[in-house]
Structures are given as structure tokens and as C-alpha cells.
Amino acid sequence: MKKIAALESKLLALLVFFALPLGVIALFFPSPIKAYIISPPSLNFEKVVDDSGLNGRDVHLRFGIFNNILYAGVGGATNSASIYKSSTGAEGSWSEVASFSNDDRYVKDLEEFGGYFYAATASDPSDLTAAEILRSSDGENWVDVVGDGFADPGNFEIAALETFGGYLYASTRNLVGGQIWRSQDGTNWEQVAVDDLSATDTGVMTLFSFGSYLYAGTENYTEGASIYQTSNGMDWSQVADGGLENPNNDGVFIIVSYLGVLYAGTANTTDGLELYYSTDGTGWSKVDLAGDFDTLPNIWPSLQPTIVNGVAYSGTRVSTGSARLYATDGVDATQVGADGFGDPYNFALYALTFFKARIYAGFSNTNEVNCLQIWRSEELPTLSITNNQTLATALVGKSYSVSLDESYGTPPYTFSLTSGSLPPGLSLSSSGLIYGTPTHNSSYTFTVQVTDSGFPAQTYTKTFVLGVSTGLPETGIAGGKQSSESYNLTILAILLTAIAVLNLAKYKKFNITNLSIKRMPLFGRVLFIVILSVGLGVLFNIPNQSKDPANISFSLKPVQAATPAASAPPSDLDQRFQKFGLSIEKIGLKVPITENVDGSSKSSYEKPLLLGLGHYRGTALPGEGSNIFLFGHSTAGPVTNAYYGYTFAKISELAPGDRVILVRNGMEFTYKVTEKSIISKDNLSVLDPTSEEVLTLMTCRLGGESDQRLIVRASLI
């Protein structure tokens, strides 16, 4: 027993005088291990419909879009109203889908509501026959939902349709006073604004929903036109009267928003049409446009203008000569194309729209031979989201934000999530900002839709992938714990050693012969055993071995940067390499790559790294012109594939100018090394897309901190 006690004493002294300095030294030498707006384009137009296609109709008042098909509502003083459609808008593609009774001379408006397509009609003013509203669920078969002018034969025209607050609104012309009606289901209607409109307002010519309000523009040949506003659909207030600033303005025929500002266009046969604007919907001021848009012979604006890629387009009705098309930014108005597009009988351009990347223009024509015409422009750029499909990777517990960027379209834009889900902790604002602090690492797929403020509005959807990571992939020693654990145990060894020293202080001095575990209190004995175990663990580097006890090996030699053992290449190496592989002649590397590996999930990338390199999911592929991110092991544990375990052990030897070759599907891409750096594992910027093609190689830093990564970058040559 005395011999054992003496041995215990010597071991304790050895631990005190050796383990403490070793622990201090170990602190400093850890174990290796990112539209054209206002300027209108010069447009070329082609005619796609004339008299031969529409059976002699001479008036075209409205376009409509339903189920991605373009519709044209047409009519004439001597022909019944009719609706034609086309899925492409091209010449020869138009067909008639509805021909109404002879009392219905014109189609005044087309509107989608509640899964149905609605058409509002008008009789000839000389007939004063009650107007109708019809609807269709498929655009082909139409039924009456209002067949008698809302039981008032004086309603000879249903001038406008508009949706607001879950209701479909309809307005009328009536010589004893225009009316406004609404319905939640399209079949049961109630009259609103009964006592709010002036008795001299012979027609409510336009309805427009903007923000929290519904606006109505009237026709009044006695006192001048007015504008009304409502927030609930029932109670209306007059916000402009007396023809706005000019009593010769007999009607407000169009109200529309443009770049967040309301505009109203008037009919004026005396002075020429006028344009007014309002920033709050209540105060209206005249726009003094540069150009001749608001001068005679232009007496009406288009009843249906269009706004495309930040430019507003409106046609005119003229008192003499031919109608014109203008592009305006609200300050200047520039004529587009020749008068009447070369036809002197085109007296009015009432209808414009934007459909499948083209502007469509519907002319009314007084010539019995040509009659109305439909023209369309060349293709224009359309709204899109420009961000790469894979967004910048987020880091668990770290604040994150990325802005979705739109191209073309008309501001302001509204973004919304249409399918999938964002990572927990993140939100999408209506302005397109994804922000927050993610709480769980995984990969998330979701679809975002952006809607612009064009007229009609453009929409665009795009699916994104957003990965949330705890850091860049761990590519150091495979199959075992990370060096940070060894580092922590070293700290623990120092602390326990210090406690032991304090525990022995009562002996006043360190006398080897007097030290015995038998003399130590129970607490001291437990500390002795713990310190001895931890010390041995540090010395033999146990934390860096496999978790499987059967794989633990002991060595007094310090762990060094691994050197690949001689091993025959796998039989499928060449086949896999030609599909996707990397070759670096300088360091004798030829290795296959697994495509689209989830680098945010260790369980997802552990197996691919045993078979070569991993291509980080969502980063570019060769030839795509952006950042290609590859990662692989720099060292290996006993469970790692012998040939692939040390894939990136020597990339630290690369220098600027060295050549790196990628092969994908048999095609070679050559890159030149440009830089080499050490970064934190939390620095995810190396995953970001780049404007030019860049190859990024990553591995854990040899002989460095476990939270550091070695980065080598090369550019395509």
C-alpha cells in the first residue's frame, strides 16, 4: 500500500508541475484541425384586326383580360354589340364569343369579379333602351344578370364596372340622373349614393378604386363634371365639382393612378381635353402638359388608357382629323406613331391595354369599309424579379435581410408569398424585403409574386431557395469531434489543476514523500482522478478520435496535417469526374464532385464528402457566369474514404496564377487562381452570387482554429 501511495503522490506532483504548463501552452497552440422610366420607347405597331374580322363594327370601347385571354368589346350605331377574343392577339386569331341583342349597341366595360367575367352594355342614345350586364364563367357562354337597366328603362347605358371592398360596382347614364349600384354575388344588386349625386349629373362615366377609396367621375352638361369619393361604398362625398377648374369640362371620363398619384381626364369640346391630378384624392389641380395632348382637336382622352413600365399611354378622340396615341410621364406628352396610325378615318382611340408583352390599341372608324381596327406594338420588356433563384445563405441566430429587386414594371410594387414558407424567424415585407433572425438551420423553398402599379397591373412569380446554416461546412477531421472540444478540455484541465493546487495548499509545501492519496479528503481524491483522466485525454488527443470506441487509437505524437496515403483510385473515378469533376495539376488532384449538396446540413453533406467534393446547393454551375462554390475535406479520420479523405489537404499550396480545371458533362472550364484567404466560418458572403464567373474552393484551415475556413478563389479564363 505504501508503494501505491508513493506512486499516487508522484503522479499527482507530475500532474501539478507538468499538466499546468502543458495546458497553458495548449491555449496558444490548439490542436490542428447584390426600365425604362419616364422616357417612352419608340414603338412600332402592326394591325391585327380590321372590318373583315369584326363584321362591320365601327366602335371599340374596351379591352378585357380573363383567364389569360384577351377580349375586345365592340359595337356600332347600326350593329349589335359583340365580344371577340384571342389567346395570342395575333392577326387571324380572333373569334366572336358573344353577340348581344340589337338593343345592345356597345360594350362599355369588361371586368373580372368573383371568378366571372362581366360585360356592361349600352344602347344608342337616340333609342334610350335599358342597358344590360351579362356574365360568363368561361368567356364563351353569357347570361344576363341585369337585363332591364336595374328596373329603370332610363338607364340606357351602364358606363363602368369596378371592384371595391368585396363588391362589384356598376354606374349608369340616365337623362334624369346617373346611378351607382353594387352587388356581392353579381346577381343581387342594391343602389348606393342615392342622395349623394347631383340631379344634373346625367351619367357616372367612370369608377376607379385606389387605396381605401372608390372614386366616381360624372357627366354634367349644366354645371360641369364632378368627382365623388367613398370609403365604404354607401356614403359618397363630392371632392371636385364645376368641371374641376373649367365649367366646359362636361365629363370626367377616366380616373387612374400613375406612380402613386391620381389623374383625371376630362371631355371638353370647347377648349380641348384637360388632365388633372391629386395627391390625396380631394384636392385637384390642372396639369399643364408640354405638347399638344390637351389641345384641340383632342376632345376626349382614352376611356381605357394603359400604363406600362413606368410610361402612361393614352389615345384621344378628335373633333376633326385623326385620333392620336400619346406617351406621357405626367409632365410631358409625346405623340407615338402617325395620326390615326395612317388612317384618316380613325376618329377615336378609346381602348388601350397591355397583354403578353404588347400594347394593344383599339381604333373606332367612320369609314364603312374599314370600320374599327385593333393594332398591337412590338414586344416590350416585362416585369421580373432579378435576384438569383438561390438567395444569400442566412445564419442561425444572426440578423438577416435581403431585398428582392424588380426590373421593369411600374412602381410602386407589392410583394407577397404565394406558396411555400420562409425560414422560421424571417418575414417578407410588401416592399420585397426578407428580414428577421432565423432560428432553425435547413433549406427552404418558397414562391414570391410581385405586382406592379401598371394599368393593367403586371405580375411576376419566382421560386426561391434560402438556406439557413450554422456556418460554412465543417470539412476538417471527419468522423470525430471538432478541435473546439479539445480546446475546451484543455481549459478544463487548467481549471481543475488550479483547484488541486488550492486543495494542497494546506500542506504548506510540496513534499513528494509526504503526499499520499490516503491523506487527501474525498473531494481531493475525486479531483485527482478527474485531473488524471483529462490530462491523459489532452496528451493522447482522444477528443480527435472517432466517437466509436473501437476506432480510438493512442499516439504520443502531435496531430499533423494529413498526407494522403497511397491508394488506388476508385474504379468509377473517371466516369464520375467527366460528369462533374475538378483537376488541379499543381497538387496532383483529380476528384469528382457531387452536385447540389445542402451545405447547411452536416447530415446532408457528410456522405458526399466521402466520395469527393460537394457543390454547394444554389450556387452556380460551370458556364452560368456566377459563383461556383465547392468544399471538401482537408484531413481525415479513420472512417473516411481512403482516396477522397484528404481531397483539399494541399489547396493551401495554390498561388495566384495557378490553373484549376472543372469538367462538367465532358466540357472543360479553366480558371486562374486570384486570391487566397482565411475567414470565419460565419462569413457566408463567399456563397453570394457574383457578376462574373468565379470558382470558390473551401476547406477547414489546416493547423488553425476550427471556426476558420481556408478560401481559394479563381476566375474563369
SULURUR-V963700 format. One record per helix or strand of 3 or more residues. SS is the DSSP state (H for helix, E for strand). FROM is the first residue (numbers start at 0). TO is the last residue. Records with the same first field share a line. If there is no record, write none. Layout:
SS = FROM-TO  FROM-TO
This chain:
H = 1-27  50-53  338-341  482-506  511-513  521-539  541-543  548-550  572-578  584-586  601-608  650-652  683-686
E = 44-48  58-65  68-74  81-85  94-98  105-112  115-121  132-135  142-145  156-163  166-172  179-182  189-191  202-209  212-218  226-229  235-239  250-257  260-266  274-277  297-300  305-307  310-317  324-327  331-335  345-354  357-364  372-376  398-402  413-419  425-427  432-436  441-450  458-468  579-583  588-596  612-615  626-630  658-663  666-679  693-699  707-715
